[in-house]
Amino acid sequence: MNYIRDKKIFYINSRNRQHGTDNDFEVVVDLPVHQKYNKICILSAIIPKSYYNVQAEWNTFILKEDDKQVTISIPPANYNRRSLAKQLAYEMSNASPNGLSYNVTFPNSLIDGDDGKYLYTVDNPNFDCYIIVDDNGMYELLGFNPNTINRFVDGKLKSTNVCKIQSEDVIRIHSSISSNDGDDVLLEIYASSTQTFSNIVWSCPDVFAYSRDISRRTTNVYRFYLTNEDNQPLDLNGLNVCFTIMVYETTSLFSR
């Protein structure tokens, strides 16, 4: 059995950073050199759910018509099912290399069974059209598997999967202060039940279970940054995060 020999609490606020942004920042954490702290744990965290379900740098896919192709960019924002369908149809039609018109629809659940997928249609089925997605966040929103080429047949293309029209539900807090068997993930939080534009509030239920090793100390300035489960950055759009972290020395009860 382990117990805590000594501890120290630090309050981290991204607004008080040395460098960076609110979602990727460096702050000073002065670990006393005379103490043999070897563990770190986030005791509590408050993170604004201000990131969009369509984020800058993760908002593109490719539309191909015969031998011509163009990159489609969706403006960063939060979309629901209807607004995203409207935006997709507009951007694809507006950027079409051959002046084609696209529409994106989904079942009306009041009169039909709803399969959660989009139906993409083009007004001229004589063109060989494709939607090409990589492994950025757009493939989930569009309803396709990552790194796939999806072909229109007779002017129609249906999503392969249910479209995930929601903000990221997994947040990873990374830090250079922690070591987790080869990665720097300090904590993973599940935020699917938190409403968009509200605050994600987390409190540690078990200090030992959620602790990580402290990385080798070479500086008192440490980086903290937020990603989704694919380690893609989460942009908090200017709102700050706050963590309460505890560093401590742990030792075995039998070594006392």
N, C-alpha and C positions, 0 to 999 in steps of 0.2 A: 504494500500500500504506500502511495506517495502522499506527501504533505507539503505545504508551502512554508518554507523557512523564512523568507523575507520577500517583500513586494514593494512596488511603487506604481502609482497611478499617473497616467498622462491623459490630457484632454486635447484631442486633435480636431482642429477646425480648418478646413481647406481655405477659408478666407484669410487665415494667418500664415499662408504658405510663403516659402522663400522664392520658389519658382513654380511655373506651370499654370494649370487651370484648375477649376474646382473638381474636375473628374480625373485629373492626372497631375499630381502636385508633389512638391518636396517640402518637408517641414523638419524642424530641429527636434530631435528626441534625445535629451541628454541622459544617457544611461550612466549611472555612477560607476566609475572605473574600479572602485574598491569592492563592488558587489559582484557576485558570481551569478548574475541573472542568466538563466538558460531557457526560459519559457516566456511566451507572450500570448495574450488572449484579448480579443475584443469583448468587453463586458456589455457594451451597448452601442447602438448606432442609429442615426437618423439620416435617411437619404431621401431627397426629393425625387418623386417619380415624375421628373420633368423631361426625361428623355423621350424621343418620338419613336413611333413604330416604323417610320421611314426616316432614317438618319442620313445625314450628309456622308458621302464616301461609301455608303452601303445602299445606294438608292438607284442602281442602274441594272439594265438587262439589254439584250440585243434583239432587235427585230430584223429578220432577214426576209427579203422578197426576191425570189429567183437568185441572181448573182449579186444583188445589192444588199448591203446591211447597214444599219444605223444603231447607235447607242441611244436608248431611251432613258431619260433621267426623270425621276419623280421628285417634285419639290419636297424637301424635308418638312414633315409635319406629322400630326396624329390624324389618322384616317379611320373611319368606320367602313363597314362593308360597302355601303352605297357610295360614299364619297370617293373611296379608292377605285371602285369600278368606273365611276365617271372620269376620274383623273387619268386612269390607264387608257380609256378609250380616246380621250382628248390628246394625250401625248403621243400615242401610237399613230393616230390619224394625222396629227400635225407634222410628225417627223417622217411619215411614210415616203420612201424614195420614189415611189410610183404614184403618189397622190391617192392612195387607197383610203377607204374609210373603215374604221374598226368600231366594234361595239363590244361591251363587256356586260354580261347579265348574270343573274343568279335566280334560283327558284323563288317564287312567291309562296311563302310558307302558309299563307292563308288558304291557298287553293291547291298547292302541290306539295309533295314530299320534298323536304329540303336536305340535299346531300352535302351542303357546305362548300360547294365548289363553284368556280367561275366558268362561264361559257364564253369563249372568245370567238367572234365572228368577223369576217371581212367581206366587203361588198362585191369583190370580184374573185371568185374561186379559181379563175384561170391562172392566177399567180401562185407559185410554190412558196408558201409563207411559213415562217418558223419563229418561235420564241425561244431564245437561247439564254440560259441562266447559268451563273457560276455558283460559288458557294457563299456569296454574301447574303445579307438578310432578306433580299427580295424574293428568293425562291420560295420561302415559306408563305409570304404574302400572296404570291401569284398562284400557289398551289402545285408547284412542281418539285421534283427531286433536284438536289444540287448537281451542278455540272452536267446538265442535260440539254439536248436539242429536241424541241417539241414542235411537231409538224401539224399544220392545219390540213384537214382532210375535207374536201368539198366545201371549203370556206369556213370550217368549224374546228375548234380546238377546245377540249374540256380539261380543266385542271386534273392532274393525276391524283392529288391529295386534297384533303380539306384545307382550305385557305386559313392561315393563322393570322387573323386581323386583330392583333393586340400587341401591346408593348412587351418587351422582353420580360419574362417571368423569372429569370435567374440572374442574380447579380453576384459577381465575384469581386471581392476586395483583395487586390494584390499588394504586396509591399516588399521592399528590399530588406526590411527588418526581420522578415520571417523566412524560414526554410522548411519546406514540406515535402521531404523525400524527392527532391529534384525540381519542384516548382515553387513559386512564390505566392501561392494562394493562401491568404490569411484567413478568409472566411467566405463561405458561399451562403447567400440568402435567397429564399424563395418569396417572390413578391406578387404572385398572380392574384391574390385576394385584395391587393391594395389598389384603390382607384387612381386613375391617371390624374396628374397634377396635385396629388396629395402627398403625404410623407410616409415612407416606409420606415417603420419603427421596429427595431430588433433588440432583444435582450437575451443575453447568454443563459441557457438553462443548465449548463454543466461546464465549469471552468476547465477541468482536466480534459474532458472530451473534445473541447473546442480550442485547446491550446496548440500552439505550434512552437517548434524550436526557434530560438533567436539565431539569426545568421551571424557569421563572424563579423566582429566589429572593426571597421576601418575608418568610420566617420560618425558624426552625430547628426548628419542630414540624411533622411530616409525618404524614399519615394513611396507614395500610395497612389493606386489607380484602379478604376472600375472598368469591368468588362462584362459581357454576357457569357453564356456557357461555352461559346466558340472562341472566347478570348478576343472578341471584337470590342473596341472601345465604346463606352456609353457616354454620350454627350449630355450633360445635365443642363445645358443652355443657361449657364451663368449662375445657377443656384448652388449654395455651398453644402457640404456634408460635414457631419460631426461624429467622431468616434470617441469612446472612452476605452482606453487600452490599459491593461495591467501587465507589467513585466514582473517576473518573480523567479526565485530560486526554488527548485523542487528537489526533494531528496527522498530516499526510501525510508519508511518507518523503521526498518530493520538496521539502518545504518546509524541511527541515533546513538 
